[in-house]
Amino acid sequence: MGRAPIGTGPDQGVHHGRGERADLARVAVTAFGGAVLVGLGVVWAVNSPIPEFWIFGPELPFGGLGTGLTLALSGVIVWALLVYSVRHFRGRSMDEIRRSAGKKPNPATRQRAR
């Protein structure tokens, strides 16, 4: 068997074909998910009456301040982890991340000059 082409190592599949738009879209979707959690937390904390639907109503299931604060806190944690990951990993290759962690770079992901 021949050698695998350069850039087809286990870590290259993660970075192959990704651009700034894909990264920005992932960040935006994650930030929106955090906002949804915070919004649902506020709705659950207020515990306003809702229309009856199937088995739900006239109040939210598990409605109350405890559930609402937990949902909102989850959204804040999502935002904190998003900020951390963008600041720590954005624009860095896997080899740079490994070096900063004190590990050896993966030779399969190194670009070789011909």
Beta strands, then each sheet from edge to edge (+ up, - down):
end
